[in-house]
């Protein structure tokens, strides 16, 4: 898992009897509930009370996109966040 300012990368495995939409919905619901429980003031800062956006992107492991390729992408993204190419505007 890698957490950025505006999104999260998660590499997970789950049985095929569960749809991607169901798994993502469950992850969003449980994480939002736990964050609100630990940080109740967050709710006041949210637009319309929603913690997560409706959308998501999912990629499955397959022929050319192996588990190692996806893990490498997540590690690369984490390093880019730590060492951005451009300085932030003040």
Phi and psi in degrees as a GROMACS rama.xvg file:
@    title "Ramachandran Plot"
@    xaxis  label "Phi"
@    yaxis  label "Psi"
@TYPE xy
-139.44  129.473  UNK-2
-110.176  121.792  UNK-3
-104.626  177.456  UNK-4
-63.4616  -35.6413  UNK-5
-123.576  8.44794  UNK-6
-164.832  171.142  UNK-7
-132.035  136.873  UNK-8
-102.941  129.57  UNK-9
-133.232  130.083  UNK-10
-108.545  109.971  UNK-11
-133.617  161.772  UNK-12
-125.989  137.586  UNK-13
-149.428  158.311  UNK-14
-63.8504  147.149  UNK-15
-65.7475  -10.9759  UNK-16
-69.6632  -15.8817  UNK-17
-101.017  134.112  UNK-18
-77.4012  156.206  UNK-19
-59.3773  -42.729  UNK-20
-60.1509  -40.483  UNK-21
-66.252  -44.0903  UNK-22
-63.8908  -46.4393  UNK-23
-62.2846  -44.0573  UNK-24
-59.2716  -41.7878  UNK-25
-66.2376  -44.9032  UNK-26
-59.707  -43.5019  UNK-27
-65.6156  -44.0532  UNK-28
-65.2628  -47.7946  UNK-29
-66.0882  -44.543  UNK-30
-65.8425  -40.3854  UNK-31
-63.2663  -42.4565  UNK-32
-62.4923  -43.9407  UNK-33
-68.3046  -38.7046  UNK-34
-67.3337  -42.727  UNK-35
-64.0022  -35.4174  UNK-36
-66.3493  -42.7624  UNK-37
-79.2567  -31.9801  UNK-38
-129.009  75.5222  UNK-39
-60.3409  -25.5269  UNK-40
-68.6579  -16.8979  UNK-41
-60.5589  -37.6839  UNK-42
-57.5134  -36.0862  UNK-43
-67.6102  -24.2391  UNK-44
-90.3441  -7.18626  UNK-45
-90.9112  141.861  UNK-46
-75.724  115.492  UNK-47
69.4178  10.4007  UNK-48
78.2991  0.871282  UNK-49
-85.7508  130.397  UNK-50
-84.3876  -45.5394  UNK-51
-107.201  150.49  UNK-52
-69.4401  163.526  UNK-53
-70.5152  -33.8278  UNK-54
-83.573  170.686  UNK-55
-162.774  163.509  UNK-56
-122.138  133.383  UNK-57
-129.457  141.88  UNK-58
-132.996  129.886  UNK-59
-94.0406  155.023  UNK-60
-77.1726  135.7  UNK-61
-149.11  -152.286  UNK-62
-55.704  -62.521  UNK-63
-94.9986  -22.3979  UNK-64
-99.622  92.2148  UNK-65
-85.596  169.742  UNK-66
-58.0144  -39.2926  UNK-67
-65.7006  -37.3513  UNK-68
-61.9659  -44.5867  UNK-69
-67.0185  -43.8315  UNK-70
-61.8398  -38.5787  UNK-71
-64.7513  -40.8699  UNK-72
-60.0886  -45.5763  UNK-73
-63.3538  -43.5056  UNK-74
-62.597  -42.179  UNK-75
-61.3218  -44.9231  UNK-76
-63.4604  -38.7938  UNK-77
-61.9349  -42.0915  UNK-78
-66.1466  -38.926  UNK-79
-65.4036  -34.6738  UNK-80
-68.3245  -39.6376  UNK-81
-66.8743  -36.0746  UNK-82
-126.595  73.2942  UNK-83
-64.7984  151.814  UNK-84
-76.6088  -24.8642  UNK-85
-119.898  140.362  UNK-86
-71.7391  144.078  UNK-87
-69.1714  147.457  UNK-88
-74.1323  142.548  UNK-89
